[in-house]
Structures are given as structure tokens and as C-alpha cells.
Amino acid sequence: MNALTAGQAANYAKDGFLVIRKVFNQSELEKLLDESARLWALLAVDETDRRIQWRKRVDDSKVADRIDPVLDISPPFEKAANDPRITRTAGRLLHCTKPEVFKSKLISKWPLTTGYAMHQDYTYWPGLGNTPPDDFVTALLALDRSEAESGALELFPALHHGKLPPSAYNPKDVDEKEVDQSTGIRPRLNPGDVIFFHSMTPHRSSPNLSQHNRQSLFFTYVVPGHDDLTRCYYAARPDDFMDPQ
């Protein structure tokens, strides 16, 4: 991947997200998909594991749809999170040289798994202290193709400069009546594409109504200097915590 251009950096500052195409190649993706299969075979049967989170399907059954955290048990994913093709862009967006990984997760959006209401990630993260939202950026690495039918991420541009009015149903979510629904952008992603988005960029996803899995790796980076932030976050996360995407 070439260095981030001034225009791309300006678009991120304006919109709160940026799509970069073809960051990882097919050979690299096959290894990451193999690692995902290995982890799910190893972990999905254990409903007591706090790193496994469960999600409803449209038929009201449930399915394990994410592993969070994931880097501490996956050298291939840790390598991807520290790949300079991602960290260089994250650093440019955060105006720092060496961003640190704050949190990570693998989401496997199996067919018929439900989506998430509109929200801003920062409002869901406990244990941050006084760390400002501008100090975080998340990179979504698509492992499978992602489109409207599979419930791809829908982002709402230029709304990342402050907290939006909360939903009456969940104060951590956004009141969707306060947002112009027509402005939503749902980038179609191919495997290997990456979306970088601000911690306050509102987004949501719909159910996966396709016949294929929609797997993504999420790496959230923070400006260096926030000692122990990851430990504080996971220590403060309650047992029933669900960090949406």
C-alpha cells in the first residue's frame, strides 16, 4: 500500500472514515481465514469463556459471533495488527509515529445473524479515563466480501465531532431519528480491503441475509502514552458486555 495521501487524510478528517482497497493479498488472506477457522474450532464450544460473545440470529437462536480480545491467542492476527500497511495509516490519522493497539476482535457474522443499532464506539468503551475520542482509530480488515445483503457496516459521515443524542432504548446507542438516514454510506468491501474509522463515527449494521459468512478483524489503535489503557478497559468491562459493530 502506498503512503496515505494528503487528500485521503483530509477526507478522513472531514468524514470520520476512510476506505483503503487491496491492503492484503489473497495468499495473506487465506492464512488469516485458516486462523479464524482454527480459533472457532478451539473456542466456540465454551459458553463460559469471557472472550467469546454471543449474538441472536433472526430465528431467535444464538451463535458465537466474536472473539475479543484475540491478539493474545493468535500470532497471525497479532502480526496483521502490527503490519506497517495498517499501522502507518493509523499513525498518520492519529498524528503519531507508532500507534499502539488498544483492543482487537474477530467478528464472524454468520448467515442470519442480527445486526446492530446505530452507535458510536467510544460510548461503549469503559475504563478510558480522560483519554479523548480523537486519540483512537479503528481499522476493519475484511476477510470476506461485505455488501448490503450480508449486513455490511453502514457509516454516517461528518458526525464524529461529538456525542449524538442517545436512544431511548439504550443510552449507549444513537437516536436514529436525529440522524439523516439518507446520508449513510455502506462501502462494499472485498477481502483485503480496510476501513479506518474514528471512535465517534456513528455506524450500524443490518442482519446478514446472505448465504456466506462476513468475517472482519477489528484493530483499534490509540496514540501512545496512555499507560495501562488496555488492561483498564478489560478490567472495567462487565461480564455481559457487548461491544457492537
WOPEPE-V448994 format. One record per backbone hydrogen bond with DSSP energy under -0.5 kcal/mol. CO is the residue of the C=O (numbers start at 1). NH is the residue of the N-H. If there is no record, write none. Layout:
BEGIN
co={CO;CO}
nh={NH;NH}
END
This chain:
BEGIN
co={5;6;7;8;9;10;11;12;15;16;18;20;25;26;27;28;29;30;31;32;33;34;35;36;37;38;39;40;43;45;46;48;49;51;51;53;53;55;56;57;61;63;63;65;66;67;70;71;74;75;76;77;78;80;83;83;84;86;87;88;89;90;91;91;92;100;100;103;105;105;106;106;107;107;108;109;110;112;113;116;118;119;120;121;121;122;124;128;132;133;133;135;136;137;138;138;139;139;140;140;141;142;146;147;147;148;149;153;154;155;155;156;165;170;170;172;173;174;175;176;179;180;181;183;185;185;187;189;190;192;192;193;194;195;196;197;198;199;200;202;203;204;205;207;208;214;215;215;216;217;217;218;218;219;219;220;220;221;222;223;225;226;228;229;230;231;232;233;238;242}
nh={9;10;11;12;13;14;15;16;158;198;196;194;29;30;31;32;33;34;35;36;37;38;39;40;41;42;43;44;46;47;49;50;52;53;68;65;66;63;114;60;57;55;65;108;53;106;73;74;78;79;80;81;82;83;86;87;88;90;91;92;93;94;95;96;95;102;222;220;107;218;67;108;109;216;110;214;113;58;208;205;174;203;123;124;125;125;126;131;135;136;199;223;199;221;140;197;141;219;142;195;217;192;189;150;152;151;209;155;204;157;185;159;175;167;173;120;167;176;178;179;181;183;184;157;155;187;189;146;193;23;24;142;20;140;18;138;201;122;202;156;119;154;116;209;112;109;143;144;107;141;219;105;220;139;221;102;103;137;100;226;227;229;232;233;234;235;236;237;241;244}
END
